Amino acid sequence: MKEPGFGEKEFSPLKDASIHSSNLIVREDQAMKTSKEARIVDGFFQSHPFEITDKFALRIVFDESYHSEVEKIMVPVTRFFTELDQRIAAVKAAEQKAVFWKIYFPCHAMRYDSFISPAGILYQDKGA
C-alpha cells in the first residue's frame, strides 16, 4: 500500500483497527484453547459458577462486550474506506480535468483555420 503513495492519513485508521483487533485475539485465543482442551483455560475472562466449557467459550466470543469490541474495529475500518473513496474521487476528478485541458487548450490555442481531432491529428486549412 505504500507503493501507490498511501500516507499517514490512510494508515492511521488501520493502525487503530489493528490495536482493537489485538484486544480481541486474547479473548478468542482463550475461547479456542478452552474448546480444544475441554477445560476452562486461565485467562482474562472467568467462568460463571457451574458454567460448562463449551458455554464459556461461546459466551466470551458471542456476548455483548465482544460485539462492542468488534464495532470498535469497524469504526476505523469504515473511516479508512471513506478516506480511500475520497482519495479515489479526487484522483479521478484531477484526471478528468487534465484530459479536458489536454483537449480544450490545444484546440483553442491554435488559429481558427486549424483543428486537432480527438485522435490528435492536426488538420490545417492550406489556403490560410
Secondary structure, 3 states (H helix, E strand, C coil): CCCCCCCHHHHHHHHHHHHHHHHHHHHHHHHHHHHHHCCCCCCCCCCCCCCCHHHHHHHHHHCHHHHHHHHHHHHHHHHHHHHHHHHHHHHHHHHHHHHHHHHHHHHHHCCCCEEECCCCCEEECCCC
